[in-house]
Every structure is written in structure tokens, then in C-alpha cells.
């Protein structure tokens, strides 16, 4: 059985830093960024950005994207 893997992209200019996705991620892979975006919010960031596919913990479950009221998260599986 192959391991399910996924990755997400967060549009940091759309993100208002509500942190709903942080709470929704079952693996705890989303964190609050330390820099403000152009709108003055602290957006979220994906901890596994740039990590090789076989080492990722993200399963592509979509919980983060479903919880995002700004539709700022795209999930990619595979």
C-alpha cells in the first residue's frame, strides 16, 4: 500500500490570518507566518513547503481548504 501524500499552497495575500486552517490540520502542518502581508495580516504558511514528496506528512485531506473562509488554500494530491 502506498502512502498518501499531498501538498498545499496558501495565497498569503488572500489569507487574513484567522488560523482556522491551523486548527483544522490533523498533522499540525500549518503555522502562522512571522511577516505581515500587504493587507496587514499575519498569513499562515505550510511547514512542508519544499520538502521531498516521500518525506511529507501531508495527506491531502483538504481539511485546511474546507475551513478557509477566504478560499486561500489549494490542495494537491499525489
LINWO-V819754 format. One record per residue. RES is the residue in one small letter. NEAR is the number of other ideal C-beta (glycine too) atoms within 10 Angstrom. Layout:
# LINWO-V819754
RES/NEAR
RES/NEAR
This chain:
# LINWO-V819754
x/3
x/4
x/9
x/12
x/18
x/18
x/19
x/21
x/12
x/22
x/14
x/19
x/12
x/15
x/23
x/17
x/18
x/16
x/15
x/19
x/24
x/16
x/12
x/17
x/21
x/11
x/14
x/10
x/22
x/25
x/13
x/13
x/16
x/7
x/8
x/12
x/16
x/7
x/12
x/8
x/18
x/16
x/21
x/26
x/16
x/20
x/15
x/18
x/12
x/6
x/14
x/8
x/12
x/7
x/8
x/20
x/15
x/24
x/16
x/17
x/16
x/14
x/19
x/27
x/17
x/12
x/17
x/21
x/9
x/17
x/9
x/20
x/24
x/13
x/17
x/11
x/12
x/8
